[in-house]
Amino acid sequence: MLNLTNTELQTQLAPTHPLPTRAGVGLKPEHFQDVLSTQPDIGFFEIHAENYMVPGGPFHHYLTCIRERYALSIHGVGLSIGADGPLNLDHLQNLKHLLDRYQPQSFSEHLAWSTHGTSFLNDLLPLPYTTTTLQGVCDHIDQVQLHLGRRMLLENPATYLEFASSTWSEAAFLSEVIRRTGCGLLLDVNNVYVSSINHQRNAQAVIRALPLAQVGEIHVAGFAESQDSNGDLLLIDSHGTPVAQAVWDLYTFTLALTGPVATLLERDNHIPPWPVLLAEAGLAEDHLRAAAGKHQPSQRPCPAEVSA
């Protein structure tokens, strides 16, 4: 435990420069050349941190060129925030080097765990929502934010099972983590929809219960349909299909509560050609413009120009 109050911790973090309130996409190697040659009108790009934890090579070459023209979000999948053991300090330091190098507008991680002892599991696994796990998650987030010198966003998970030992709802758990640590929320609307269908909850009620004032970024994505052992519908957060209409509808509902928020279109499997992906991101941009018209005059900031 770091024994720092929330206020004390926040005074040690660098000021944040939020993402443009526009739509962005995940940056994939298949699209490096398309992005550089066409210089699309898009709000930002997002990368997975673990794909860039090497000192050099073509990924860094292309990212450096693209970062000179666009805002950047870095999304981690390997910190294992929800693990019951200590954080991997080598991984945390590698992450710091990456963030220091590219100075992204946003950094985020999952409310999940991937490590147990010395074993690493290539998955984002759920955790029980108990007072014990709450304290562990808060301690880990305090450690991450202090080491990185920046505020992080915590993403709500997509879940396929729940723990009988949980004493908090997911929304209450996230709200308390954010209250204690001062981190922000990465609101994955697709994850809310997937989990709500899997656990037979009202997705709009889940959205309303979250700490919406702390949302720093939104994700939308596609899901796959399967069946559980009872033959009931099970949705999988696959990121391999276009965003479903039900998720777009939930996104519209969310923006009516939050106002426009920088939104990432996630696509990590079955990557389509660049024009197809850009067109789908345009749908998110349309939703943002509509929300802006209802809340305030639409603003479309130019891509950030920085030295990588």
NUVOVO-64046 format. One record per residue (C-alpha): residue number from 1; residue in one letter; x, y, z. Coordinates in pm, whole numbers, plus 50000, padded with zeros to 5 digits. Example, Ala and Ser with C-alpha at 12.3 -4.5 7.8 and 13.67 -1.06 7.14 Angstrom:
2
+-----+------+-------+-------+-------+
|  nr | rest |    c1 |    c2 |    c3 |
+-----+------+-------+-------+-------+
|   1 |    A | 51230 | 49550 | 50780 |
|   2 |    S | 51367 | 49894 | 50714 |
+-----+------+-------+-------+-------+
This chain:
308
+-----+------+-------+-------+-------+
|  nr | rest |    c1 |    c2 |    c3 |
+-----+------+-------+-------+-------+
|   1 |    M | 50000 | 50000 | 50000 |
|   2 |    L | 50139 | 50341 | 49903 |
|   3 |    N | 49977 | 50530 | 50193 |
|   4 |    L | 49911 | 50833 | 49971 |
|   5 |    T | 49581 | 51014 | 49977 |
|   6 |    N | 49403 | 51063 | 49647 |
|   7 |    T | 49486 | 51435 | 49656 |
|   8 |    E | 49853 | 51371 | 49734 |
|   9 |    L | 49879 | 51123 | 49449 |
|  10 |    Q | 49711 | 51349 | 49195 |
|  11 |    T | 49950 | 51636 | 49270 |
|  12 |    Q | 50238 | 51413 | 49156 |
|  13 |    L | 50084 | 51329 | 48819 |
|  14 |    A | 50154 | 51524 | 48501 |
|  15 |    P | 49860 | 51728 | 48365 |
|  16 |    T | 49656 | 51541 | 48107 |
|  17 |    H | 49583 | 51657 | 47752 |
|  18 |    P | 49271 | 51470 | 47645 |
|  19 |    L | 49209 | 51310 | 47311 |
|  20 |    P | 49021 | 51509 | 47047 |
|  21 |    T | 48648 | 51456 | 47084 |
|  22 |    R | 48634 | 51257 | 46766 |
|  23 |    A | 48639 | 50897 | 46641 |
|  24 |    G | 48962 | 50700 | 46618 |
|  25 |    V | 49069 | 50351 | 46515 |
|  26 |    G | 49322 | 50094 | 46627 |
|  27 |    L | 49646 | 50127 | 46429 |
|  28 |    K | 49727 | 49799 | 46253 |
|  29 |    P | 50041 | 49709 | 46054 |
|  30 |    E | 49820 | 49630 | 45754 |
|  31 |    H | 49727 | 49998 | 45739 |
|  32 |    F | 50059 | 50175 | 45807 |
|  33 |    Q | 50117 | 50263 | 45443 |
|  34 |    D | 49753 | 50361 | 45382 |
|  35 |    V | 49758 | 50604 | 45674 |
|  36 |    L | 50084 | 50769 | 45568 |
|  37 |    S | 49992 | 50792 | 45201 |
|  38 |    T | 49634 | 50919 | 45244 |
|  39 |    Q | 49665 | 51113 | 45574 |
|  40 |    P | 49297 | 51052 | 45660 |
|  41 |    D | 49082 | 51301 | 45849 |
|  42 |    I | 49051 | 51099 | 46169 |
|  43 |    G | 49067 | 51200 | 46533 |
|  44 |    F | 49331 | 50964 | 46675 |
|  45 |    F | 49491 | 50621 | 46663 |
|  46 |    E | 49523 | 50366 | 46939 |
|  47 |    I | 49790 | 50097 | 46982 |
|  48 |    H | 49832 | 49803 | 47216 |
|  49 |    A | 50133 | 49880 | 47432 |
|  50 |    E | 50270 | 49526 | 47432 |
|  51 |    N | 50313 | 49529 | 47053 |
|  52 |    Y | 50566 | 49813 | 47085 |
|  53 |    M | 50776 | 49702 | 47382 |
|  54 |    V | 51091 | 49658 | 47174 |
|  55 |    P | 51371 | 49914 | 47128 |
|  56 |    G | 51336 | 49957 | 46752 |
|  57 |    G | 51211 | 49806 | 46428 |
|  58 |    P | 50947 | 49888 | 46167 |
|  59 |    F | 50658 | 49925 | 46415 |
|  60 |    H | 50839 | 50213 | 46586 |
|  61 |    H | 50939 | 50366 | 46253 |
|  62 |    Y | 50579 | 50385 | 46133 |
|  63 |    L | 50436 | 50486 | 46468 |
|  64 |    T | 50685 | 50772 | 46494 |
|  65 |    C | 50578 | 50903 | 46153 |
|  66 |    I | 50208 | 50869 | 46233 |
|  67 |    R | 50245 | 51020 | 46581 |
|  68 |    E | 50386 | 51337 | 46424 |
|  69 |    R | 50046 | 51394 | 46262 |
|  70 |    Y | 49787 | 51241 | 46495 |
|  71 |    A | 49679 | 51217 | 46857 |
|  72 |    L | 49757 | 50882 | 47021 |
|  73 |    S | 49597 | 50653 | 47276 |
|  74 |    I | 49799 | 50365 | 47423 |
|  75 |    H | 49601 | 50071 | 47555 |
|  76 |    G | 49764 | 49807 | 47777 |
|  77 |    V | 49660 | 49444 | 47799 |
|  78 |    G | 49935 | 49300 | 48021 |
|  79 |    L | 49955 | 49483 | 48354 |
|  80 |    S | 49719 | 49239 | 48528 |
|  81 |    I | 49565 | 49510 | 48745 |
|  82 |    G | 49328 | 49261 | 48909 |
|  83 |    A | 49587 | 48996 | 49002 |
|  84 |    D | 49624 | 48897 | 49366 |
|  85 |    G | 50004 | 48908 | 49336 |
|  86 |    P | 50240 | 49203 | 49279 |
|  87 |    L | 50270 | 49387 | 48950 |
|  88 |    N | 50550 | 49291 | 48713 |
|  89 |    L | 50793 | 49579 | 48762 |
|  90 |    D | 50986 | 49507 | 48442 |
|  91 |    H | 50664 | 49530 | 48244 |
|  92 |    L | 50569 | 49849 | 48425 |
|  93 |    Q | 50907 | 50007 | 48348 |
|  94 |    N | 50885 | 49904 | 47981 |
|  95 |    L | 50545 | 50066 | 47971 |
|  96 |    K | 50688 | 50385 | 48118 |
|  97 |    H | 50960 | 50395 | 47850 |
|  98 |    L | 50693 | 50361 | 47580 |
|  99 |    L | 50471 | 50634 | 47724 |
| 100 |    D | 50766 | 50867 | 47775 |
| 101 |    R | 50871 | 50810 | 47415 |
| 102 |    Y | 50535 | 50884 | 47252 |
| 103 |    Q | 50357 | 51103 | 47510 |
| 104 |    P | 50007 | 50976 | 47429 |
| 105 |    Q | 49698 | 51175 | 47515 |
| 106 |    S | 49550 | 50869 | 47686 |
| 107 |    F | 49668 | 50551 | 47856 |
| 108 |    S | 49430 | 50275 | 47962 |
| 109 |    E | 49423 | 49923 | 48102 |
| 110 |    H | 49163 | 49657 | 48183 |
| 111 |    L | 48990 | 49566 | 48505 |
| 112 |    A | 49111 | 49208 | 48473 |
| 113 |    W | 49396 | 48974 | 48563 |
| 114 |    S | 49635 | 48767 | 48351 |
| 115 |    T | 49900 | 48646 | 48596 |
| 116 |    H | 49913 | 48394 | 48877 |
| 117 |    G | 50245 | 48345 | 49048 |
| 118 |    T | 50502 | 48314 | 48771 |
| 119 |    S | 50246 | 48209 | 48510 |
| 120 |    F | 50110 | 48444 | 48244 |
| 121 |    L | 49775 | 48360 | 48088 |
| 122 |    N | 49708 | 48519 | 47749 |
| 123 |    D | 49360 | 48632 | 47846 |
| 124 |    L | 49177 | 48905 | 48036 |
| 125 |    L | 49016 | 48716 | 48321 |
| 126 |    P | 48738 | 48840 | 48552 |
| 127 |    L | 48776 | 48895 | 48926 |
| 128 |    P | 48533 | 48877 | 49215 |
| 129 |    Y | 48402 | 49214 | 49325 |
| 130 |    T | 48487 | 49198 | 49695 |
| 131 |    T | 48639 | 49440 | 49944 |
| 132 |    T | 48963 | 49241 | 49933 |
| 133 |    T | 48998 | 49263 | 49555 |
| 134 |    L | 48892 | 49628 | 49567 |
| 135 |    Q | 49186 | 49714 | 49791 |
| 136 |    G | 49426 | 49517 | 49572 |
| 137 |    V | 49307 | 49687 | 49252 |
| 138 |    C | 49332 | 50031 | 49412 |
| 139 |    D | 49685 | 49961 | 49538 |
| 140 |    H | 49791 | 49849 | 49191 |
| 141 |    I | 49639 | 50154 | 49022 |
| 142 |    D | 49806 | 50386 | 49272 |
| 143 |    Q | 50138 | 50214 | 49198 |
| 144 |    V | 50088 | 50238 | 48820 |
| 145 |    Q | 49986 | 50603 | 48821 |
| 146 |    L | 50268 | 50706 | 49050 |
| 147 |    H | 50530 | 50512 | 48851 |
| 148 |    L | 50406 | 50640 | 48515 |
| 149 |    G | 50347 | 50991 | 48641 |
| 150 |    R | 50012 | 51010 | 48467 |
| 151 |    R | 49646 | 50935 | 48518 |
| 152 |    M | 49523 | 50610 | 48367 |
| 153 |    L | 49181 | 50502 | 48246 |
| 154 |    L | 49036 | 50171 | 48366 |
| 155 |    E | 48823 | 49972 | 48121 |
| 156 |    N | 48509 | 49787 | 48225 |
| 157 |    P | 48540 | 49421 | 48120 |
| 158 |    A | 48333 | 49189 | 47903 |
| 159 |    T | 48244 | 48892 | 48125 |
| 160 |    Y | 48104 | 48546 | 48067 |
| 161 |    L | 48070 | 48432 | 48429 |
| 162 |    E | 48022 | 48590 | 48769 |
| 163 |    F | 48150 | 48502 | 49114 |
| 164 |    A | 47911 | 48400 | 49390 |
| 165 |    S | 48151 | 48566 | 49634 |
| 166 |    S | 48103 | 48914 | 49484 |
| 167 |    T | 47957 | 49167 | 49726 |
| 168 |    W | 47968 | 49469 | 49491 |
| 169 |    S | 47802 | 49524 | 49157 |
| 170 |    E | 48048 | 49591 | 48876 |
| 171 |    A | 47934 | 49953 | 48843 |
| 172 |    A | 47965 | 50015 | 49219 |
| 173 |    F | 48307 | 49847 | 49222 |
| 174 |    L | 48434 | 50064 | 48937 |
| 175 |    S | 48289 | 50377 | 49095 |
| 176 |    E | 48468 | 50308 | 49423 |
| 177 |    V | 48799 | 50230 | 49250 |
| 178 |    I | 48778 | 50558 | 49061 |
| 179 |    R | 48681 | 50751 | 49375 |
| 180 |    R | 48975 | 50611 | 49573 |
| 181 |    T | 49246 | 50632 | 49306 |
| 182 |    G | 49147 | 50928 | 49091 |
| 183 |    C | 49182 | 50721 | 48773 |
| 184 |    G | 48935 | 50767 | 48489 |
| 185 |    L | 48696 | 50529 | 48315 |
| 186 |    L | 48738 | 50386 | 47968 |
| 187 |    L | 48377 | 50300 | 47894 |
| 188 |    D | 48357 | 50008 | 47655 |
| 189 |    V | 47995 | 50019 | 47536 |
| 190 |    N | 48027 | 49684 | 47359 |
| 191 |    N | 48151 | 49525 | 47682 |
| 192 |    V | 47848 | 49661 | 47867 |
| 193 |    Y | 47617 | 49517 | 47603 |
| 194 |    V | 47793 | 49179 | 47592 |
| 195 |    S | 47799 | 49140 | 47971 |
| 196 |    S | 47439 | 49258 | 48006 |
| 197 |    I | 47312 | 48998 | 47759 |
| 198 |    N | 47525 | 48724 | 47917 |
| 199 |    H | 47403 | 48804 | 48270 |
| 200 |    Q | 47050 | 48909 | 48173 |
| 201 |    R | 47077 | 49270 | 48284 |
| 202 |    N | 46942 | 49595 | 48145 |
| 203 |    A | 47234 | 49754 | 47957 |
| 204 |    Q | 47095 | 50107 | 47988 |
| 205 |    A | 47062 | 50067 | 48366 |
| 206 |    V | 47425 | 49950 | 48381 |
| 207 |    I | 47538 | 50256 | 48186 |
| 208 |    R | 47344 | 50489 | 48417 |
| 209 |    A | 47506 | 50332 | 48724 |
| 210 |    L | 47863 | 50395 | 48605 |
| 211 |    P | 48065 | 50707 | 48703 |
| 212 |    L | 47997 | 50880 | 48373 |
| 213 |    A | 48157 | 51208 | 48477 |
| 214 |    Q | 48493 | 51028 | 48478 |
| 215 |    V | 48471 | 50880 | 48126 |
| 216 |    G | 48783 | 50977 | 47930 |
| 217 |    E | 48734 | 50753 | 47627 |
| 218 |    I | 48469 | 50523 | 47481 |
| 219 |    H | 48518 | 50198 | 47288 |
| 220 |    V | 48274 | 50039 | 47044 |
| 221 |    A | 48334 | 49703 | 46876 |
| 222 |    G | 48174 | 49397 | 46727 |
| 223 |    F | 48086 | 49074 | 46905 |
| 224 |    A | 48036 | 48708 | 46814 |
| 225 |    E | 47744 | 48487 | 46911 |
| 226 |    S | 47781 | 48146 | 47075 |
| 227 |    Q | 47597 | 47926 | 47325 |
| 228 |    D | 47671 | 47841 | 47685 |
| 229 |    S | 47653 | 47491 | 47835 |
| 230 |    N | 47276 | 47530 | 47879 |
| 231 |    G | 47224 | 47624 | 47517 |
| 232 |    D | 47153 | 47988 | 47600 |
| 233 |    L | 47287 | 48277 | 47395 |
| 234 |    L | 47643 | 48379 | 47488 |
| 235 |    L | 47805 | 48687 | 47338 |
| 236 |    I | 48182 | 48700 | 47293 |
| 237 |    D | 48379 | 49025 | 47278 |
| 238 |    S | 48555 | 48923 | 46956 |
| 239 |    H | 48644 | 49257 | 46789 |
| 240 |    G | 48612 | 49071 | 46461 |
| 241 |    T | 48286 | 49201 | 46312 |
| 242 |    P | 48123 | 49537 | 46241 |
| 243 |    V | 47954 | 49708 | 46536 |
| 244 |    A | 47603 | 49568 | 46584 |
| 245 |    Q | 47304 | 49801 | 46564 |
| 246 |    A | 47217 | 49723 | 46927 |
| 247 |    V | 47561 | 49852 | 47031 |
| 248 |    W | 47523 | 50165 | 46819 |
| 249 |    D | 47189 | 50224 | 46990 |
| 250 |    L | 47347 | 50184 | 47333 |
| 251 |    Y | 47625 | 50420 | 47224 |
| 252 |    T | 47367 | 50682 | 47128 |
| 253 |    F | 47203 | 50639 | 47469 |
| 254 |    T | 47542 | 50678 | 47637 |
| 255 |    L | 47636 | 50995 | 47450 |
| 256 |    A | 47303 | 51149 | 47551 |
| 257 |    L | 47425 | 51116 | 47912 |
| 258 |    T | 47794 | 51196 | 47872 |
| 259 |    G | 47799 | 51433 | 47579 |
| 260 |    P | 48059 | 51375 | 47306 |
| 261 |    V | 48360 | 51168 | 47419 |
| 262 |    A | 48659 | 51051 | 47212 |
| 263 |    T | 48554 | 50714 | 47073 |
| 264 |    L | 48763 | 50426 | 46944 |
| 265 |    L | 48633 | 50180 | 46686 |
| 266 |    E | 48803 | 49852 | 46783 |
| 267 |    R | 48882 | 49588 | 46523 |
| 268 |    D | 49147 | 49331 | 46619 |
| 269 |    N | 49039 | 49025 | 46418 |
| 270 |    H | 48935 | 48982 | 46054 |
| 271 |    I | 49088 | 49322 | 45981 |
| 272 |    P | 48910 | 49480 | 45682 |
| 273 |    P | 49073 | 49698 | 45414 |
| 274 |    W | 49153 | 50051 | 45527 |
| 275 |    P | 48860 | 50221 | 45342 |
| 276 |    V | 48613 | 49983 | 45509 |
| 277 |    L | 48753 | 50047 | 45856 |
| 278 |    L | 48763 | 50423 | 45797 |
| 279 |    A | 48400 | 50419 | 45682 |
| 280 |    E | 48291 | 50240 | 45999 |
| 281 |    A | 48480 | 50492 | 46210 |
| 282 |    G | 48281 | 50753 | 46020 |
| 283 |    L | 47963 | 50609 | 46172 |
| 284 |    A | 48102 | 50682 | 46518 |
| 285 |    E | 48194 | 51031 | 46398 |
| 286 |    D | 47834 | 51082 | 46284 |
| 287 |    H | 47708 | 50986 | 46630 |
| 288 |    L | 47953 | 51226 | 46793 |
| 289 |    R | 47846 | 51515 | 46570 |
| 290 |    A | 47481 | 51444 | 46648 |
| 291 |    A | 47557 | 51438 | 47021 |
| 292 |    A | 47759 | 51760 | 46993 |
| 293 |    G | 47468 | 51931 | 46824 |
| 294 |    K | 47248 | 51847 | 47119 |
| 295 |    H | 47499 | 51948 | 47388 |
| 296 |    Q | 47711 | 52227 | 47237 |
| 297 |    P | 47844 | 52351 | 46900 |
| 298 |    S | 48035 | 52077 | 46721 |
| 299 |    Q | 48412 | 52106 | 46747 |
| 300 |    R | 48656 | 51900 | 46542 |
| 301 |    P | 49011 | 51967 | 46663 |
| 302 |    C | 49296 | 51920 | 46422 |
| 303 |    P | 49523 | 51618 | 46479 |
| 304 |    A | 49790 | 51684 | 46736 |
| 305 |    E | 50140 | 51766 | 46615 |
| 306 |    V | 50414 | 51650 | 46849 |
| 307 |    S | 50773 | 51538 | 46837 |
| 308 |    A | 50794 | 51165 | 46904 |
+-----+------+-------+-------+-------+
